[in-house]
């Protein structure tokens, strides 16, 4: 029976792998722009607090319909470089090597850098260093507690600020990050701040770029050619949002290929059945033995 359980689990894995197919989707073009679904705040294992290695995140991002991601390790940039190498190898989404400058007073996404930016710098100096390397500076989850760290010049020099991300699911935080974005006048960004929970690209940015290269994406963000759709609300460049219309609402996680739906169902059934059966048949035999009632035990002892 245990062997049969393992066969069920093996069949579940095979059918699950076969059914896990993302249908191809034609690129979205609006006027002269290629509209790219981008997540600019993603963490990986083991150098940043997350659950998937850089190469696994690349595959997951492709499965979630993302055209580009920024691997933003906390005070490290090597994870993004590894992911970029792997994505080029397998033809995955564009990977922008980045860093989350993770200081005590503020957090910045340094997208498109080559060397790490010290978390000990002030916000002004960190932004200057990011620009010296040809990157862009994005304020990460700028709730009210981080506001004092951004001087007037730092606010002016920011390239973008997150207006939609999981921390903003709280009404108070949502108000904070949107007010911060309004004060900067910078590009609006939606990011998942992905640490291993939920889908990559849960919150995403639609970048209106010339092509899907990292350089074109960074240039478009500098020019504030971004749109964020967050639970029915639209932020960012409203002219571009109107040009795209309802098509942006269809660019979320792609639907699963229906032709393989039966395999997905069979995989789930086999997996659950195999695990339950394995747990049941792995119990010690003593678990199924019933002790006699107290009265019988007493009578047996007297005899």
Order of alpha helices (4+ residues) and beta strands (2+ residues): alpha-beta-beta-alpha-beta-alpha-beta-beta-alpha-beta-alpha-beta-alpha-beta-beta-alpha-beta-beta-alpha-alpha-alpha
